[in-house]
Amino acid sequence: MSKKYNLSFKRIISRLFLVGVMTVIFGLAMIPFLRVADGLLYEQRAAIGSENMWRIVILWGVYTALFSVITFWKKRFRMVSVFLILFWVLGTSLVGLIVYKEHTAPLARCQRTTPYNVPPEINRALDLIAQRLDIANHGGSFYTKAFDYRNCLDIQYSNEASKMGMEGGFDTTSPTDDLRIIMNPLYQSYDDLSIATILIHELTHVGQELEQRELGTKMECYGQEADAFTAQSIFLSQLHEEERRSIFARLREDLDVNPALSIVLSVEIKTQESIKACTQLKEANSLTQEQYNECVWTGTRNKMLEEVKASEAYTQQCSPTK
């Protein structure tokens, strides 16, 4: 009579210990095959994290298969292989459930682990914005939310923007994994800082749309534009005086081509008016630096809101019939 397979408690515990040892070995062997997400923003890290989960599942399956072939051939440590196979099945099911929930969520996350192929000057402009505004360390704004989805930003030049007399535009109907922004081909000849000044306006609209999808709310049209122009003002405030002078000079050259640029040029004037008024308030009321900054940007936004509401182009754009 053949000897029964030993399923004693002691044997099971010893085999589980060996499973733990093999798990450590498997983990160390996986490291060279996993992608590093250091220095990336949240959604980029999340996308790479999802990719790494699938890599772990696949590698665990390969290592388990190799180990199992040996154990069943040698007829030793077969229980360890059974446990490893069981854990692989459970892990695959768990990862599949997580990915399914992400793809069926009301706001699907950016699943791209690599960015879209955009013009090089656009990429440089994005890098400039991230650097000058220290995006990685200062969250909470609409344009910061857009940077979280940077791999899903699909920014291209389009004659459609030129025909409509726009500096740029964001397609609010585009899916989360393909956030489409069109730029006026006019800006292909612009320097990177000038492109960044225009681009941050559209990035703000991207962040606004993402927040609306997330919260299920609808923002007021004029307010969205005021926020976008205020974002431009914040970006310009981080540039050197000579850089700002160069940008404004370049934009003035094309006012006849794109009348909307007149509002961009007025941003600096509105900001300086707010700075002057808030400086007086700071001296009279001993405002903290945080209160002073809030005063400046709230004042700028209110002034830009008046400017937008007075614009014929934005009156048509924000019309209820649109």
N, C-alpha and C positions, 0 to 999 in steps of 0.2 A: 504494500500500500504506500502511495506517495505521501510524503510529509506535507502537512497543511502549511499554507503560507502564514508566517508569523505576523499577527496583527496586534501584538501586545502593546499596552500603553507605552512602555519603555521604548519599544522599537519605533513607534510612531513619533515620539518626542525626539529621538535621535535623528530620525530622517527629516523632521521639520528643522532641526538645527542645521543639517546639511543643506536644506533648501535655503536657509538664511545665508549660509556661506556662498552658495552658488549665486544667490541674488547679488551679493556684494561683488563677486567676480564678474557677473554679467554687467552690472552697473559700471564698473571700471572699464570694461571692454566697449561699452557704448559711447563713452565720453568723446572719443575722436570723431564720432559720426553725428553729434548733435550740434546744432547751430547756436552761436552765442548772440545774445540780444542786448549786451551791455551798451549803454549810451543811447538807446532808442526810447521813444515815447511809448505810452501805455498800449495803444492799439497795435503798434508794430511789435512790441514784446509779446502781446497776446497772440498775434498771428503766428509768430515764430514758435511760441509755446505750444500751439495746437499742432504745428508741423512736427515739433519734437516729440509730442505724445505719440503720434503715429509712427515715428521712427523707432521709438522705444518698443512699441507693440511689435513691429516687424522684426527688429533685432532680437527681442526676447523669443519670438517664435523660431527664428533661425538658430539661435544658441540652444534653445530647448530641443529642437529637432536633432541637432548634432549630438547633444548630450544623451538624448533618448536612444538614438541608434546604438551608441556604445553600451549603455546600460542594459538594453534588452538583448543585445548580442552576447554580452558577457554574463547576463543574468545576475547582475549585482546592482544594488541601489535603484532598482526599478520603481520603488515607491517614491523616491525623490523625483524621478521623471514624471510620475503621475501627478504629484503635487505641482510641479512646474507647469505642466500642461494645463492643469485646472486653473492656476493663477493666470496663465496666458489667456484662456477663454474668458475669465472674469474681467481681466484688464481690457481686452478687446471690446467687450460689451459695454464697459464703463466709458471708454473713450468714444465709442460710437454714439452713446447716449448724450454725452457732453456736446459733441459736434452737431448732433441733430438739434439739440435745444438752441445752440448758437445760430444755426441757419434758419430756424423757424421762429426766432424771437421777433417781436414787433420791430425792433431796431437791430437788424443784422449787423454784426461787427465786420470790420474790414479784415477779410481773410487772406489778403495778399501779403506774401512775405517779401516780395520785391516790388519796387515802384514801377509806374508806367514809364514808357519811353517818351519823355518830354524834351523840348528843345534845351540845349545846355545852358543858355542864358536864364531860362526859367528856373532850372535847378539851382543856379548860382544865386538868383534872386531869393529863392526859398531859404537857402543857407544864410543869406544876409539878414533876412527877417528874423530867423531863428537866433542868429548871433546877437544882433543889436537889441532884440527884445528879451534875450535870455529865456527863450521859450521853455527849455527843459526845467527851469527852476521857478517859473512864474505862471501858474495855471489860473483858471477861473474866467478867462476871456473867451469870446467866440473864436477868435483866430487861433488861440491855443488848442481849442477842441478840434479845429480843422487840421492842425499839425499832428494830433493824435492819429488821424486817418491819412497821413501823408502818402503811404503806399497806394492808397485808393484815389489820390488826386490825379485826374486825367486832364492836364492843361495843354491846350493846343491853340495855335493861331487859326483864325477863321475869318474869311471875308464877310461872313454873316454879321460879325460885330462891326466891321467897317461900314457895311450898308446901313446898319441901324444907328450909326453915329455913336456907338458905344466904345468906351475904352476896354471893356470886358464884360463878361456875363457868366452867371452860374445857372445851370439847368437844374432847377429845384425838383424836377421829376426823375433825375438820374438816380440809379440804385446806389446803395452805400458802397458797393465794391467798385463803382465806376463813377466817381463824383466829377462830372464834366464841367470844366471851366473853359470858355473861349476867350481869346485875347485878340485885340485889334492888331492885324499884321503891321500896322504903323510902328509898333513898339519893338519890332525886330532890330531896328537900327538904334534903339535907345541903349543907354548904359544900364548896368545891372541895378543900380540904386533907384533909377527912375522906374524901371520895370517893377521893382519891389514895392515902390510907393503905390503903383496901380494895383498890383497883385494882392496886397493885403486887404484891399477893399473887398475883393471877391472871396478871399479866404474867410472874412468875417461873415459873409452871406452863407458860406458852407457851414460854418459853426452854428449859425442861427438855425439853418434847416435841420441839422443833426439834433439840436436841442428840441426843436418843435416835434420831430419824429419821436424822440425819446419821451417827452412829457405829454405828447398828444395835444399840444396847444397851438395857437396861431398868433404870431406877432403882428403888430401894426406896421404897415408898409413904410410910412414916413419914418417911424422910429428905427426900423431896420437900416434904412439908408443913413440916418443920422449916426447910428452906431458904427456903420462902415466908414463914414468920413472921419469920425472921431478916432477910429483905429489908425487911419492914415496919419492923423495929427500926432498920435502917440508915437508912431514909427518915426515920423519926421523929427520929433523932439529928441530922439536918440542919435541924430546925425550931427555932424559938425556944421558950423555956419556955412562954410564954403561948399559943403555937399548939398545943403538945402538950396543955396543960391544957384548952383548948377542945375539942380532938378527943376526949379521954378523957371529958369531961363529956357530950358528945353521944352517944358510944357507950353510956355507962352508962344513958342514958334508954331504950334499946331492947334491953336485955339480955333482957327477957321475950319480946320478939318474935323475937330471934335469939340463942339461947344460945351460938352459936359465937363471938360477940363477946367472951366472957369470956377467951378465949385471947389475943385481940388486946390486951385490957387488961393481961394479964399480961406482955406483951412488955417493957414499960417496966421492970417490977420485975425481970425476969430480966436485962435489960441492965444495970441499975444494980448488981445483984449481981456480974455479970461485971466491970464497971468497977472495983468496989471490990477484988475479988480480984486483978485484973491490975495495978492500981496498986501494990498491995503487992509483987507479983512484980517489977514494973519497978524499984521502989526497992531491993529486995533484990538483984536480979541485973543491974541496969543495962541493961534491955532497950532496944533501939532503938524509935523510934516505930512502925516497920513491924512489929516483933515484938509490941509492945504492942497495936496494932490487930488483928493476927491472933489474939492471946490473947483480946481482948474478943469478937470475933465468933465465934470457935470455941467459947468458953465459952457465949455466948448460944445458939448453935445446939444445943449439947449439952443445955442446960436446956430449950429449946423441944422438943427431941426427946423428953425425958422427959414433958413436958406433953402432947404429942400422943399418945404411947403410953398415957397415963392417961385420955385422953378417950374416952368411950363412942362419940361420934359418929365419931371417926376410927378407932376400933377396928373399927366396922362398915364404914366406907369402905375401909379397908385390908385387910379380910378376904380371904383367898385365893379365896373363892367369888365375890367381886365381879367 
